[in-house]
Amino acid sequence: MKNWFLSAMLFCLCFAGLAQAEGDAAAGQAKSAVCAACHGADGKSIQPAYPNLAGQHASYIAKQLTDYRDGNRVNALMSGQAANLSDQDILDLSAYFSEMQKIPGVATEENLALGENIFRGGVTAAGIASCAACHGPAGAGNPAAVWPVLAGQNAQYTADQLRYFRAGERNNDPNAMMRNVAKRLTDAEIEAVSNYIAGLYSQVSD
């Protein structure tokens, strides 16, 4: 277990260093008009099925855009948008969105307690570690490890991604880290933890 974890961390550290060193936020803003059509001019998505990008780690955005461009992550809309991006375009866009003000989200009361239990304590019976173990108690992620900010993310988007990981439709997670977690989650657990994540900023200080 230690070997795959160390390998993943080494890859992520190298990727994160590149993204942080070379991104130009001002240049990214000039290139971002097409992104705003779905992700909003302020980085808050216009539909709950799309991710909020404001305040997301540059390293994570850069990895996802690179994966879309190179075919390692497939989405009919995003694959097309990323197809003609250069490495510099990706770094600039990533820097721009990462510097935006984070956007608080709102969770519903339904299944909130279950979601908090999963996020903070995992699901012991299924061998699932807590989400906080990697993404932090406030859902702030880890830019060096290329683990995303989760707090405030749209619940529908988060739930969709967990289902894609569970089904193997999304497989760009190093060493299948997220697939190994998601395959043990039920639909009810996915909905609950996604709802809790959406409201993290309103419940936990960043």
C-alpha positions in Angstrom: 0.0 0.0 0.0 2.8 2.4 0.8 4.4 1.9 -2.6 1.4 3.0 -4.6 0.8 5.9 -2.3 4.3 7.1 -2.6 4.2 6.8 -6.3 1.0 8.8 -6.5 2.5 11.5 -4.3 5.7 11.7 -6.4 3.7 12.2 -9.6 1.4 14.7 -8.0 4.2 16.8 -6.4 5.9 17.1 -9.8 2.7 18.1 -11.5 1.8 20.6 -8.9 5.2 22.2 -9.0 4.9 22.7 -12.7 1.4 24.2 -12.5 2.2 26.6 -9.7 5.5 27.8 -11.2 4.3 28.7 -14.7 0.7 29.8 -14.6 -0.2 33.4 -15.4 -3.5 34.4 -13.9 -3.8 37.6 -16.0 -3.3 35.7 -19.2 -5.7 33.1 -18.0 -8.4 35.7 -17.5 -8.0 36.8 -21.1 -8.5 33.1 -22.2 -11.4 32.3 -20.0 -14.4 33.8 -21.8 -15.5 30.4 -23.2 -15.2 28.8 -19.8 -17.6 31.4 -18.3 -20.4 30.1 -20.4 -20.7 27.0 -18.1 -18.6 27.8 -15.1 -19.7 31.4 -14.6 -17.7 34.6 -14.8 -17.1 34.3 -11.1 -16.2 30.7 -11.2 -19.6 29.6 -9.9 -21.2 27.2 -12.4 -24.5 28.0 -14.0 -25.8 24.5 -13.6 -25.4 22.1 -10.6 -24.1 19.4 -12.9 -21.0 21.5 -13.7 -18.3 22.1 -11.1 -17.5 25.4 -9.4 -13.9 26.4 -10.3 -13.4 29.5 -8.1 -10.7 28.8 -5.6 -9.9 25.3 -6.8 -6.2 24.4 -6.7 -4.3 25.3 -9.8 -2.6 21.9 -9.8 -5.9 20.1 -9.8 -7.5 22.2 -12.6 -4.3 21.8 -14.7 -4.4 18.0 -14.3 -8.1 17.8 -15.2 -7.7 20.0 -18.3 -4.6 18.0 -19.4 -6.5 14.8 -18.9 -9.4 16.0 -21.0 -7.1 17.2 -23.7 -5.1 14.0 -23.8 -8.0 11.6 -23.5 -7.4 10.4 -20.0 -10.7 11.9 -18.8 -13.6 11.9 -21.3 -16.6 14.2 -21.4 -18.3 15.2 -24.6 -18.2 18.9 -23.8 -14.9 19.3 -22.0 -12.9 17.0 -24.2 -13.8 19.3 -27.1 -13.1 22.5 -25.2 -9.7 21.2 -24.1 -8.6 19.7 -27.4 -6.7 22.7 -28.6 -5.3 24.0 -25.4 -1.6 24.3 -25.1 0.3 23.5 -21.9 0.6 27.2 -21.3 -3.1 27.8 -21.9 -3.9 25.2 -19.3 -1.5 26.6 -16.7 -2.8 30.2 -17.2 -6.5 29.2 -16.9 -5.7 27.1 -13.8 -3.9 30.0 -12.2 -6.8 32.4 -13.0 -9.5 30.2 -11.5 -7.4 29.3 -8.5 -7.1 32.9 -7.5 -10.8 33.6 -7.5 -12.7 34.0 -4.3 -14.0 30.7 -3.0 -17.8 30.4 -3.1 -19.8 29.1 -0.2 -22.4 26.4 -0.8 -25.5 25.3 1.0 -26.4 21.9 2.2 -29.9 20.7 2.8 -30.9 19.2 6.2 -31.9 15.9 4.6 -29.2 13.2 5.2 -26.8 15.8 6.5 -25.9 13.8 9.6 -25.1 10.7 7.5 -23.0 12.8 5.2 -21.0 14.3 8.0 -20.4 10.9 9.5 -19.0 9.6 6.2 -16.9 12.7 5.5 -15.4 12.7 9.0 -15.4 9.1 9.9 -15.7 7.0 6.7 -17.7 3.8 6.6 -16.0 1.4 8.9 -18.1 -1.6 7.9 -17.2 -1.1 4.2 -13.5 -0.4 4.9 -13.9 3.2 3.7 -11.6 5.9 5.2 -12.9 9.3 5.9 -12.9 11.9 3.1 -11.2 14.3 5.5 -8.2 12.0 5.6 -7.1 13.3 2.2 -9.3 16.3 1.6 -8.9 17.9 5.1 -11.4 18.5 7.8 -12.7 21.6 6.0 -12.6 20.0 2.5 -9.7 22.3 1.5 -7.9 19.6 -0.3 -4.1 19.4 -0.8 -2.5 21.2 -3.8 0.8 19.5 -3.5 -0.9 16.1 -3.8 -3.3 17.4 -6.5 -6.3 16.6 -4.2 -9.1 19.0 -4.9 -11.0 21.5 -2.8 -14.3 19.8 -2.1 -16.0 22.4 0.2 -18.8 24.3 -1.5 -18.8 22.1 -4.6 -22.2 21.4 -6.2 -23.8 18.3 -4.6 -25.0 17.1 -8.0 -21.6 17.4 -9.5 -19.9 15.6 -6.6 -22.4 12.8 -6.6 -22.1 12.4 -10.4 -18.3 12.1 -10.1 -18.5 9.5 -7.3 -20.9 7.4 -9.5 -18.5 7.7 -12.5 -15.6 6.6 -10.3 -17.7 3.7 -8.9 -18.7 2.6 -12.4 -15.2 3.0 -13.8 -16.4 5.6 -16.3 -14.0 8.0 -14.8 -10.5 6.5 -14.2 -8.0 9.4 -14.1 -7.4 9.0 -10.4 -3.8 7.9 -9.7 -3.7 4.3 -8.6 -7.5 4.1 -8.5 -7.7 5.9 -5.2 -11.1 7.3 -5.7 -12.4 4.2 -7.6 -11.5 2.0 -4.7 -13.5 4.3 -2.3 -16.5 4.9 -4.6 -17.1 1.3 -5.4 -17.9 0.7 -1.7 -20.4 3.5 -1.4 -24.2 3.1 -1.8 -26.3 5.6 -3.7 -27.7 6.9 -0.4 -24.2 7.4 1.0 -23.0 9.2 -2.2 -26.0 11.6 -2.0 -25.4 12.2 1.7 -21.7 12.9 1.6 -22.1 15.1 -1.5 -24.8 17.1 0.2 -22.6 17.6 3.3 -19.6 18.7 1.1 -21.7 21.3 -0.6 -22.3 23.1 2.8 -18.9 22.7 4.3 -17.9 26.4 4.2 -21.1 27.3 6.1 -20.2 24.8 8.8 -16.5 24.8 9.2 -14.1 27.7 9.1 -11.6 27.6 6.2 
